[in-house]
Each structure stands twice: as structure tokens, then as C-alpha cells.
Amino acid sequence: MQMDAAVIATDEIIVQEIGRSDLWDEYDSKKIHKIIKAHDGEKTSVISILLDIQKEYNYLPKHALEIVATELDMFLSEIYSIATFYKAFSLKPRGKHIVTVCLGTACHVRGGSKIADALSRGLSVEPGETTQDRQFTLETVNCLGACALGPVVVVDEEYHGNMSVGNVERLLKKYRRG
Ligand code: FES
């Protein structure tokens, strides 16, 4: 592949921006190579490869993106644009449990933002953040498609409707235990 100077420069900026993982080891590298091999190292499978990596780590570690770029003979900037284009991918470490609270109109009028505040307090994180123990990531959305059940919270794709502030701690306890 003929390297374009501008693309190389972009790749260098990306590496600087996303940094390098301190916690990465040889075992992780082998895991990524195995995932790529499972897709026959096909460039056309790049999204499936990234999805498998995300499934493994709950996010896309920067070092993994570098390996994918090298193995698929793609520019890191190309991998990075795919990873940032799709909402399914995260470049930031995410918790074992993803807690999504709806702030859409139907949920909002029934106290959705109070639920979001209670979750924030219970987890000691703001929406978009992950707890220090990497157990929970708190996210907000504008509709979960279950307005009649509002206010709605989804944890790991499990819907919890008619939520109240009083239920929040019980809900978190359930996942802390589990
Ligand atoms: S507005 Fe909350 S589920 Fe639709």
C-alpha cells in the first residue's frame, strides 16, 4: 500500500491522541490476532472484527486498533473513523454493566431526570462515565422505544419500567450482586 504523507501524519496524531494502553500485554495481543484470524484477516470483515473486540473488552482498546490496522493493511485513521462513526463502538473503557436511563419526553414528564440523578448519586459518576471499579457505565438516551413504561432504565438490555427514585438502589444492588 502506497502511504500518503497526510494519512501517516493523521495516524500519528491519532496515536498521540488516544495514547497507548498501560495494561496491555502479550496475552491481549494474541487474543486480537485470534479474533482477526477467525475472520480470515479480511478487510471486508473489519466491522465484525471490531464488534468481536468490543464484545471481549466492552470497548475498543487503542492497542487493539493498532493491531487491526496492521493486520488488515489499513490506515489507523480508517479504523478510527469506523470506530467513531458507529454508536455501537466505544473508545473509552466501559463498565461490565451498561446502565441506560431514558430522558425522552415521555420519561422526562414522569421523573426520568430524577432517576438519572439518583443513578448518578448511587454510582458516583456522571452520565457518560464509568465507575472506578469498571462495574458500571451510566448513559442517557432520548427514547428507548418503551414510552408507555416510563420512566425506563435499561441495564445490559434488560428493561426496567415504571422506575422510581426509591427503586434505584435496589436495581443497582441486583447488578452489584450479579
Ligand atoms: S421517552 Fe423514554 S422510552 Fe420513550
Boltz pocket constraint, residues with backbone or C-beta under 6 A from the ligand:
constraints:
  - pocket:
      binder: B
      contacts: [[A, 102], [A, 103], [A, 104], [A, 105], [A, 106], [A, 107], [A, 108], [A, 142], [A, 143], [A, 144], [A, 145], [A, 146], [A, 147], [A, 148], [A, 150], [A, 152]]
      max_distance: 6.0
